Amino acid sequence: MIAETAARLRQNIQKVIVGKNDVIDMVLVAILADGHILLEDVPGTGKTTLAKTIAASLGCTFHRVQFTPDLLPSDVTGIYYYNQKAQEFEFRPGPIFSQILLADEINRATPRTQSALLEAMQERQVTVDIQTHPLPRPFLVLATQNPVELEGTFPLPEAQLDRFLLKIAIGYPNAAGENDILLRFATDDPLESLQPVIQPAEILAMQTAVRQIRVEESVRNYVVNICRASRSHEDIDLGVSPRATMALYRTCQALAAIRDREFVIPDDVKTLAPFVLTHRLMINPQTLLRGRSPADIIREIVDTVPVPVEA
């Protein structure tokens, strides 16, 4: 059932997004694992288009916030205002009170505004003036950022990066894909006529079902060993957190479900480790000077940690 629904959702997204099947699969993994997505790539590669296509395909409530340096936390979370007619204070919800929030160019907002998302992303609630308000479910933050722009941007703090389940780079299309983009968008925008293919209740049911995917003890230990290896690696100042271990475990269950399996295999772990763990590392400056990236180190760890084999 999950694999069939995922295939229907993938097909709908592909009406707008040309190629990029691996990227679409990672998006589906994040949705089924009830996690948030950070889309990072150079301008013009389709980050915002992908986010809007996902929102249109899911049939969920959707709000977009364009993050800028002058954006205030209350612009995201909402405010209490005095209603003169009712003679009392009332809460006016901000755009975060939606099932899908597009945080466009999130690294352009100040750290104060970025921190307004921390509680929402982890606990699915927002506290304003000591009053706590639950967020609608499912709740998904799709954030975009450009890695090449430095002026007017603020780096995301580690606490916020750790709350993103996956970090995905879309990348440039190949020549055939770029030609297909020109043809597909020649007369109209397919996003404008895109219809939802799944409803929120179905998403919640699938998220519950995914947690029942079987993970053998040897595979579970493999997940733990990979994450623990990042904490003792000589090139890493700060390894991944237990939250990252849980994220890798949950995404492996989601990937197995998308591939129509009732169990997780080691290849699922190998596939997802770069997407789940890379953005959570803090590598030391000497390693950066040698030209090594977090992705290189994660690949090295995955290649080094013994893979469980069938008895």
Secondary structure by P-SEA (a helix, b strand, c coil): caaaaaaaaaaaaacccccaaaaaaaaaaaaaacbbbbbbccccccaaaaaaaaaaaaccbbbbbbccccccccccbbbbbbcccccbbbbbbccccccbbbbcccccccccccccccccccccccccccbbbbbcccbbbbbbbbcccccccccccaaaaaaccbbbbbccccaaaaaaaaaaaccccccccccccccaaaaaaaaaaaaaccccaaaaaaaaaaaaaaaacccccccccaaaaaaaaaaaaaaaaaaccccccaaaaaacccccccccccccaaaaaacccaaaaaaaaaacccccccc
